[in-house]
Amino acid sequence: MKAEEIRDKTVEELQSQLQELYKDQFNNRMQNSMGQLGQNHLVKEVRKDIARIKTIISEKKNSETEHEKSET
């Protein structure tokens, strides 16, 4: 998932996608602990996607608050 794709989405869409990624991360960790996960790289990819989304959510929230402060 690329940052450009993430930036086009709203905060609400990002929040729902973040919840899905948390579920995927949990399932991947469980499968990995039982030795059933054939694609070990998925654990790292999901973790990075979660970090990307959280970063962009915080950027969007910060830009909204800065915009509100400048109006006042």
KEMAR-923371 format. One record per residue (C-alpha): x, y, z; residue in three letters; chain; residue number from 0. Coordinates in steps of 0.5 Angstrom, whole numbers, plus 500, padded with zeros to 3 digits. Layout:
<atoms>
    u    v    w  residu  chaine  num
    X    Y    Z     ALA       A  NUM
...
</atoms>
This chain:
<atoms>
    u    v    w  residu  chaine  num
  500  500  500     MET       A    0
  503  507  498     LYS       A    1
  502  513  502     ALA       A    2
  499  517  496     GLU       A    3
  493  512  496     GLU       A    4
  493  513  503     ILE       A    5
  493  520  503     ARG       A    6
  487  521  498     ASP       A    7
  482  517  504     LYS       A    8
  478  521  509     THR       A    9
  480  520  517     VAL       A   10
  474  516  517     GLU       A   11
  476  511  512     GLU       A   12
  483  511  515     LEU       A   13
  480  509  522     GLN       A   14
  476  503  519     SER       A   15
  482  501  515     GLN       A   16
  487  501  521     LEU       A   17
  482  496  524     GLN       A   18
  482  491  519     GLU       A   19
  490  492  519     LEU       A   20
  490  490  526     TYR       A   21
  485  484  525     LYS       A   22
  490  482  520     ASP       A   23
  496  483  524     GLN       A   24
  493  479  530     PHE       A   25
  491  473  525     ASN       A   26
  498  473  522     ASN       A   27
  501  473  529     ARG       A   28
  497  467  531     MET       A   29
  498  463  524     GLN       A   30
  506  465  525     ASN       A   31
  506  462  532     SER       A   32
  503  456  530     MET       A   33
  508  455  524     GLY       A   34
  502  456  519     GLN       A   35
  504  462  516     LEU       A   36
  507  461  509     GLY       A   37
  508  468  508     GLN       A   38
  513  471  513     ASN       A   39
  514  477  510     HIS       A   40
  506  479  511     LEU       A   41
  508  480  519     VAL       A   42
  513  486  517     LYS       A   43
  508  489  511     GLU       A   44
  502  489  516     VAL       A   45
  506  493  521     ARG       A   46
  509  498  516     LYS       A   47
  502  499  513     ASP       A   48
  499  500  520     ILE       A   49
  505  505  522     ALA       A   50
  504  509  515     ARG       A   51
  496  510  516     ILE       A   52
  497  512  524     LYS       A   53
  502  517  521     THR       A   54
  498  520  516     ILE       A   55
  492  520  521     ILE       A   56
  496  524  525     SER       A   57
  498  529  520     GLU       A   58
  491  530  518     LYS       A   59
  489  532  525     LYS       A   60
  495  536  526     ASN       A   61
  493  540  519     SER       A   62
  486  541  521     GLU       A   63
  488  544  528     THR       A   64
  493  549  525     GLU       A   65
  488  551  520     HIS       A   66
  483  552  526     GLU       A   67
  488  556  530     LYS       A   68
  489  560  524     SER       A   69
  482  562  523     GLU       A   70
  482  565  530     THR       A   71
</atoms>
